[in-house]
């Protein structure tokens, strides 16, 4: 694959892979971090980097930079800071941990771009500084590669939406919901509220990765979401007053086609579904980043929408 085509492959596409930590120093103590602060070696932007990574848990440098640079509640000095240098400083001092996934491809060892989390010492410092209710040991448990790739893909979309879409009035990450029989719970990755033409439109984001049993998992997830939406909108007791738009975040266009075929086979007529991909979420203008299928004659065609509120 040449360099030109490589940019069309999502860094969050699932592969059978292993994960490594790329730090020289794997942690630091609360005392050492306090010492850096007392020597004024910690900068205001460092605290915002820690807060951003804590909020999203798994994230790459580019998405942290987008999140901070577009956060108008921060000072201009913080938003214009050299994020690259600060990541190097925080990683060198064991406050951030740098990970990557690697796999074998035609006898060539390939790897993802760096993924960052917070070290135990960094979490202890942030917990005390921001008075967080946090079980550090539980938070530090790394999830499976399947879940991490999903969260990385979702985090990119979430940060782009938060940073670039002025019509968003509210959002929630990891929304826990109870199933209809109240025997199980499930969690939405993200729920966004859009104000558009005097209406509030909820958007549910569901990342889909091509893991081994992805079709079964997708059907289970959409069934839970569909049943909850019906319950919520009819009883007025749940999260949704009106049915949301379900955005399925796929790996690429081929994967969109496969997901669409699966939905046709299983049938979810009560869900309004749109599709997007990781690469489309990397575009500077998101207004044409959502797709749907339209039946033309006897076949389905993938069409690109132009949606004002994503501008």
C-alpha positions in Angstrom: 0.0 0.0 0.0 1.5 3.4 -1.0 1.5 6.5 1.2 -1.3 8.1 -0.7 -3.7 5.2 0.1 -2.5 4.8 3.7 -4.4 8.0 4.7 -7.6 6.3 3.6 -7.2 3.6 6.3 -8.5 4.5 9.7 -6.0 4.4 12.5 -9.0 3.1 14.6 -9.8 0.2 12.3 -9.8 -3.0 14.4 -7.0 -5.5 13.8 -6.0 -8.7 15.7 -3.2 -7.0 17.6 -1.2 -6.6 20.8 -0.8 -3.5 22.9 2.5 -2.1 24.3 3.4 0.8 26.5 6.1 2.9 24.9 7.2 4.9 28.0 10.7 5.0 29.5 9.2 6.0 32.8 5.9 4.2 33.5 4.7 6.3 36.4 5.7 8.9 38.9 4.6 9.8 42.4 2.2 12.4 43.6 5.1 14.0 45.5 7.2 14.2 42.3 4.4 15.9 40.4 3.9 18.3 43.2 7.6 19.1 43.1 7.3 19.9 39.3 4.4 22.2 40.1 6.3 23.9 42.9 9.2 24.5 40.5 6.7 26.0 38.0 7.6 23.3 35.5 3.9 22.3 35.0 2.1 24.7 32.7 -1.6 25.7 32.7 -2.1 23.7 29.5 -0.7 20.5 31.2 -3.7 20.5 33.5 -6.1 20.8 30.5 -4.3 17.9 28.8 -4.8 15.8 31.9 -8.4 16.7 32.2 -9.1 15.9 28.5 -7.4 12.5 28.7 -9.2 11.7 31.9 -12.5 12.6 30.3 -12.0 10.4 27.3 -9.6 7.8 28.8 -8.1 6.7 25.5 -7.1 9.4 23.1 -4.5 10.5 20.6 -2.5 13.7 20.6 -4.3 15.2 17.6 -7.7 14.9 19.3 -6.5 16.4 22.5 -5.1 19.3 20.6 -8.4 19.8 18.7 -10.3 19.7 22.0 -8.1 22.2 23.7 -7.6 24.6 20.8 -11.4 24.9 20.2 -12.4 25.2 23.9 -13.4 28.9 24.0 -13.8 28.7 27.8 -10.0 28.5 28.1 -7.6 31.4 27.8 -6.0 32.2 24.4 -2.6 31.4 25.9 -3.7 27.9 26.8 -5.4 27.3 23.5 -2.3 28.5 21.6 0.2 26.4 23.6 2.6 24.0 22.0 0.7 20.8 22.7 3.5 18.6 21.1 6.1 19.9 23.6 3.8 19.4 26.6 3.0 15.8 25.6 6.7 15.1 25.4 7.3 16.7 28.9 4.4 14.8 30.5 5.4 11.5 29.0 9.1 11.9 29.9 8.1 12.5 33.5 5.8 9.5 33.7 2.6 11.5 34.1 1.2 10.3 30.8 1.5 6.8 29.3 2.1 6.4 25.6 0.7 3.1 24.1 0.4 1.6 20.7 -1.2 -1.4 19.0 0.9 -3.5 16.7 0.3 -6.4 14.4 1.9 -8.4 11.6 0.9 -7.6 8.0 2.6 -9.7 5.3 5.6 -10.2 7.5 5.8 -6.4 8.1 5.3 -5.2 11.7 2.8 -2.3 11.7 1.5 -0.1 14.5 -1.1 2.5 15.3 -0.2 6.1 16.1 0.4 6.7 19.8 -2.5 6.4 22.2 -2.3 8.2 25.6 -3.6 7.4 29.0 -2.8 8.9 32.5 -0.4 7.1 34.8 -1.3 6.1 38.4 0.7 9.1 39.8 -1.0 11.4 37.3 -4.4 10.2 38.3 -3.6 10.7 42.0 -2.5 14.3 41.3 -5.6 15.0 39.2 -7.9 13.4 41.7 -6.6 15.6 44.5 -6.4 18.8 42.4 -9.9 18.5 40.9 -11.5 16.6 43.9 -12.6 13.8 41.8 -14.6 10.8 43.0 -12.4 8.2 41.4 -11.3 4.6 42.1 -7.8 4.9 40.6 -7.1 1.1 40.4 -10.4 0.4 38.7 -9.9 3.3 36.2 -6.4 2.0 35.3 -7.6 -1.4 34.1 -7.1 -1.4 30.4 -10.1 -2.7 28.4 -9.9 -5.1 25.5 -8.5 -3.9 22.1 -12.0 -4.2 20.6 -13.4 -1.7 23.1 -10.4 0.6 23.0 -10.6 0.9 19.2 -14.4 1.6 19.5 -13.7 4.3 22.1 -10.9 5.9 20.1 -13.2 6.1 17.0 -16.0 7.5 19.2 -13.7 10.0 20.9 -12.6 11.4 17.6 -16.2 12.0 16.5 -17.2 13.3 19.9 -14.4 15.8 20.0 -15.1 17.0 16.5 -18.8 17.5 17.4 -18.0 19.3 20.6 -15.4 21.5 19.0 -16.9 22.3 15.6 -20.8 22.1 15.8 -22.3 25.3 17.2 -25.8 23.8 17.2 -24.9 21.3 20.0 -26.6 22.5 23.2 -25.7 19.6 25.4 -24.0 16.2 25.3 -23.4 13.2 27.6 -20.6 10.6 27.4 -21.3 7.0 28.5 -25.0 7.2 29.3 -26.1 4.2 31.4 -29.6 2.9 30.6 -31.7 0.0 31.9 -33.2 -2.6 29.6 -37.0 -2.9 29.5 -37.0 -5.8 31.9 -34.7 -3.9 34.3 -32.5 -7.1 34.6 -29.6 -5.7 32.6 -28.1 -2.3 31.9 -26.3 -1.1 28.8 -24.4 2.1 28.1 -24.7 4.5 25.2 -21.3 5.7 24.0 -22.6 9.2 23.5 -25.7 11.3 23.3 -25.7 14.7 21.7 -28.5 17.3 21.6 -28.8 19.5 18.5 -31.0 22.6 18.3 -32.2 22.9 14.8 -35.2 24.9 13.4 -36.7 25.3 16.9 -36.4 21.5 17.6 -34.1 19.5 19.8 -32.8 16.6 17.9 -31.0 13.8 19.9 -28.1 12.0 18.2 -27.0 8.6 19.5 -23.5 7.6 18.4 -22.8 3.9 18.1 -19.2 2.9 16.9 -19.0 -0.4 15.0 -15.8 -2.3 14.6 -15.2 -5.5 12.6 -14.4 -7.8 15.4 -15.1 -11.5 15.0 -18.8 -11.4 16.3 -19.6 -7.8 15.2 -22.9 -8.7 13.5 -24.2 -10.4 16.6 -23.0 -7.6 18.8 -24.5 -4.9 16.6 -27.9 -6.7 16.5 -28.0 -7.0 20.3 -27.0 -3.3 20.7 -29.6 -2.0 18.2 -32.3 -4.2 19.7 -31.6 -2.8 23.2 -31.5 0.8 21.8 -34.7 0.3 19.8 -36.7 -1.2 22.7 -35.5 1.6 25.0 -36.5 4.3 22.5 -40.0 2.9 22.1 -40.4 2.7 25.9 -38.9 6.2 26.4 -40.9 8.0 23.8 -44.3 6.3 24.6 -44.1 6.4 28.4 -42.2 9.8 28.6 -40.2 8.2 31.4 -36.8 7.8 29.8 -34.1 9.8 28.2 -35.8 10.5 24.8 -38.9 12.7 24.3 -38.5 12.1 20.5 -36.8 9.3 18.6 -33.1 10.0 18.1 -31.0 9.8 15.0 -28.7 6.8 15.3 -25.3 7.4 13.8 -23.4 4.2 13.1 -19.7 5.0 13.1 -18.1 2.4 10.7 -14.5 1.7 9.8 -14.8 2.5 6.1 -17.3 2.6 3.1 -17.0 -1.2 2.6 -18.0 -1.7 6.2 -20.9 0.7 5.8 -22.2 -1.6 3.1 -21.8 -4.7 5.2 -23.6 -3.0 8.2 -26.4 -1.9 5.9 -26.9 -5.4 4.6 -27.0 -6.7 8.1 -29.7 -4.2 9.1 -31.8 -5.1 6.1 -31.6 -8.7 7.0 -32.5 -8.2 10.7 -34.9 -5.3 10.1 -35.0 -2.3 12.5 -37.7 -0.2 10.8 -38.4 2.0 13.8 -34.8 3.3 13.9 -33.6 6.3 11.8 -30.1 5.3 10.9 -27.3 7.4 9.3 -23.8 6.2 8.6 -20.3 7.8 8.8 -16.7 6.6 8.9 -13.6 7.4 10.8 -12.1 9.1 7.7 -15.1 11.3 7.2 -14.8 12.4 10.8 -11.3 13.7 9.9 -12.7 16.2 7.4 -12.5 19.9 8.5 -16.2 20.5 7.5 -18.6 17.8 8.9 -21.7 19.0 7.1 -21.4 16.2 4.5 -20.0 13.5 6.7 -23.3 11.5 7.2 -24.5 9.0 4.7 -27.6 6.9 4.1 -28.9 4.3 1.7 -31.6 5.1 -0.8 -33.4 2.4 -2.9 -33.1 3.3 -6.6 -35.0 0.9 -8.9 -34.1 -2.5 -7.6 -30.8 -1.7 -5.8 -29.5 0.4 -2.9 -27.3 3.4 -3.4 -25.2 5.1 -0.7 -25.9 8.9 -0.7 -24.1 11.7 1.0 -26.2 14.2 3.0 -25.7 17.9 3.3 -26.7 18.7 6.9 -26.7 22.3 8.0 -26.5 21.7 11.7 -23.1 19.8 11.3 -21.5 22.9 9.9 
